[in-house]
C-alpha cells in the first residue's frame, strides 16, 4: 500500500510517499480501506519527535480516518466487510489501508461525505472529552474557545452552542471572525487588532466559566483574570509557549481549576468511553444536520507536505483532509 512516512525527525523533517505492507487486523481490530484521513497538529508535532505514537501503533502519522471495512479480525462482532466507518487511531491513517480497534470505530454518518467524516474522530473525541467529560460544560455557561478557526475550535463552537452554552472565541482575521459568527459564536474577538481580554471584559460575557486554551504563554493570566468563581481552564496546546509566569492568587481567590489533557496515549478503556458518548450524543446531531465538520481544503495523499504547510501557516478555517480515493 502507499503510505506517508516521516524521515529526519526534527526541524528538518520531511514527509515522503512510500510503500508499506498492508496491516493484518489483530484480535478486536478491523482492516479499513481508507478513503480520507484528517490532518491534525499532533501529526506535525510527531515530525519534530514531540508526539510519538503509542506502543504498538504504526509509526507513520494519521489519527483519524473514514473508509470501508474490508476485513475483520478475530473477536470482531460490531462490523462486517462493506461497512462504511470512521475510526480513531493511535497512528497510521496517512495510508491506503489501516487497522482500527472496533471499540474506537463508529458508523459513518449517512449525510456526510468521506472527506467530511474523516474530520470527526480525533477532533470530536478531543472536544467532547475536554468540554464535557473534563470541563463539565453546563447549560448557559460562558465558554471561551481560543483559536475558533481551527478544526478543534470550529467543532468546539458548534458543540458548545448545540448544548446551550454562550460561546466566546478568538481568531486572527475579519474573514475568520465572520465565519465564527456564522457557525454559532456569540462573541468573536480578532486578537490581531484587539486585546481579547479588554474586549471580553467589557462585554456581557465578562465572566468565563470554562476556557479551552491552545495558546498558553501570556494568555494564561488573562484567562485567569476573565474567569468566574469555580471556573475551569483546560490546556490542550501551547502555541505561545509552555513556560509562563502565573498569578497563583487568582487561582486561590476564585477557586480555579487549571488542567490539561492529551488523548493519544490514553487507554483503550478511556477512549472507548468517549466513543460511546460520541455515538449516543453527537452522531445523532450530525445525522440530523445540527452540526457538521467544516472542511477548509483537501489534498491527495501524496501531497501531505502541502497539507502540513497549510496547517503551519494558520490560514485555514476548519479541517484539512488527505484523500486516498
N, C-alpha and C positions, 0 to 999 in steps of 0.2 A: 504494500500500500504506500501511497505518498503521505508524507508527514513533514511537519516543520520541526527542525531541531535547533537548539541553541549551541553556538560554538563561541569559544573565548569569553566565558562568563566574566562580567565586569564592565567597565565603562566602554570597552571596545567590542562588546558582544555583537554577534550577528545572528540573524535567522536564516537558515538555509533549507531548501526543499530537498528531502532525501527519501530513500526507500527504507521501509521497515517491515518486519514480519507482522501480518495481521494477528492480533492477540487472540488467545483462546479463553473463553469465559470460564471462570472458576466457579466453585460452589456458590450459589446465590447470585451469580452475575449473568448479564445478557451481553451479546455482541450487537453493536449498533452500527449500521451503515450511516455515517454522518452526512447530513445534508448541510448543516450550518453550525458554526461554533462562535460563541461570544468571546469578545476580546475584553480583558479586564486589567486594571492596573497591577494586580499581583503578577500577571504574566510578564510585565516589564520589570518588576522587582526581581522575579526569578532570573532574568537575564543578568542582573547585577549580583546574583548569588545571595540575595537577601530574603528570598521566599521559596526555599526548596520544597519539592513535593514530599508528601508524607511517605513513610516507609512502605514499599510495595506498590506505589503508584508509578506510572510511566514517567520518564524524565523529560519528555517533551511537553510543552505547555498546552493549556486549554482546560478550563474549569467547568464549562457548560456546553452542551450540545443539544441539537434536535436531530432526529433521524428516524430510521426504521429498524426494528428488531429483525435480525436475520438468523440468529441462533441463540438458544438459551442453554445455560449451564445446569449442572446438577442442582436439584432443590428449588428451581425457579417455578413458581406457580402463578405469579401475578401477570406474566406477559407471555406472548407467543410470537412466533415469526410473523412478520407483516404488520405488527402493531406500530403505530406512529407514537413516538415518545420524546420526552425531554429528560435530561439527566444531569445531575450534579456529579462532578468528577474530582478526584484528587490530582489529576493531570491527564494529558494525552488527548485532549479534544481537538488539537490542531492536526487532524489526520483524517483519512478517508474512512477509517474504522476505529472504534474504541470499545472498551468494555465498561460497564457500569453496574453497580450493585442494584438489585431490583428494588431495595427499600429507598434508594435515592433517585429512583426513576418515577416519572409521572406521565400520564397520558397527555399527549399534545392537544391543546385546545383546538376544537374544530374550526373556529372562526379566525385562526391566525395562520400565517404562512410559516414555513420552516425558518426563515430569517427572523421573523418576529419571535417565534417560540424559543429559538436558541438564546434569546436575551433574558429568559425567565430564571433558570435555576440559580446560578451564583448570585445574581442581583436581587431577586425576590427573596431568596433564602436569607441573604445578608440583611436586607432591610427589615423583613419580618422579625428576625432574631433580635436585632438591635432596638427596633422601635417598640415591639410588643413583648417579647419574652424577657428581654433585659430592661428596656426603658419603661415598660408598663404604661404606655401612652393611653390616656383616657379621653373620653368624650369632652369636647370644648376646651381641652388644654391647649396652650400655646407651644408649638414646636418650632425651633429654629434649625433649619437644614442648611448647612454651609455647602456651597457648590451645587446649586439646584439644577445646573445644566448637564451634570454628569449622568451616567447610567444609573448610579445609585441615587443621586439627587432627584432626577426626574421620576424615578419609581417611588421614592420616599414621599414626594409631594402628592402624587396621586393616591398612594395608600393611606397617608395620614388624613387627607381630605375625605376619602371614602369612609373612614372610620370616625369622622366628626370632629377632627382637631382643627385649630386655627393655624394655618401654615405660613411661616415667615422664612424667606430664603435669601441667599446672596448669590450673585452671579457677576460676570465680568463685562457685559456689553448691553446696549439697549435692545438689540435683537433678541438676545437670550432672556432679558428681562421680560419682554413681551410674551415670549413662549412660556416662561414660567407662570405668568398670569393665565395664559390660555389653558394650561393643564391643571389649574386649581389653586395656585398660591394666592394667599390673601394680602401679603405684603412682600415685595421684592426690592432689594437694595443692590444697586450697581456699586460694588465695592471699589471699583476703579475711580469713580467720580464722587463717591460719598463715603463717609465713615459709617460703617454699618451699625456701630454702637450708638452713635448720635441719632441716626435715622430711626432705629427701633425704639430708643429710649423716649422719643417724643411722639411715638405712635400709640394707638390704643392697645397694642400688643407689647407693652413695655416690660412686662414680667414674663420670662420664659420658663416653662415647666420642664421641657426636655430639649436638649441640644444634641444634634448629630453632627459631629465635627470631623472634617477631613484635613484641617489646616494646621492646628497646633500652634507652636510658636507664640507670637504676641497676641493671637486671638484668644488664648486661654483665659487671661484675666478679664478680658472684655466679656467672654462667655459667663464668667462668674458674676460680673457686675450686673449683667442682664437677668440673671437667674432669680426666680421666685423662691420663696421658702420651700425647702424639701425638694428642690429641683434636681434633675439628673442630667449629667453631661456624659455622653458616650463618644469615645475616641475610636475612629476606625482607620485613620491615616494621619499623617503629619507633614503636609506638603511644605510648611514653613519651618519645619524643624521639630525634633523630638525633645530637645533640651530647652527649657524655658524657666523663667522666674515666676513663681506664683504667690499670690497673696493668701496665705493659709487662713487669715482671719475671716475672709469671706466664706470659706468652706464651713468654718465653725459657726459663724453668726447665722447663716442661712440653712444649716444642716444639709449641705450639698453632698451629692454622691457623684464622683467622677470615676468612671470605669472605662474599660476598653475591651475589644474583642477581635479575634481572628478566627474565621470559620474553617479554613482549610485543615488545620491539624486536629480539629475536634473529632471525638469518637463517632463511630457509626451510629451508636445509640442516640447521641446528641443530635446528629444531623437527621436521623430518621424521625425524631420528634418534630423537627421543623418541617420536614417533608409532609408529615401528616397534617400539620397546621395549614400548609400551603394548599394541599389537596382539598381540605374541608372548607377553608375560609377565603382563599384567594382565587383558586381556579374557577369557582362558580361566578365570581365577579368578572373575571376575564371572559368567561363564556357568555356572560350577559352583556358584554360590551361596556362595562362600567369602568374598566381600566385596561391599559394595554402597554406593552413595551414600545418605547419610541426609538426608532432606528434612524441614526444620522447617515450612515454610509455602510456599504458592504463591499468587500473585496474578495476575489478568488483566493483560495488557499495559498497559492504561490506568491501572492502579494502581501503576505503577512507583515513584511517590513513597512510597507506603506500604511497599513492599519496602525502599527505601533507608532509611527511618526506622527500620524494624526492625533492619536491619544496623547502623546507627549506634548503636542502643540497646544492642547486645551481648546481648540477651535470647534470642537464638536458639541452637539446638543443631543443627548441620549446615547444610545449604544452604537458600537462599531462591531460589525459581524464579518466573519470569514465564511465563504461558501465552498462546498465541495461538489455540488450537483447543480 
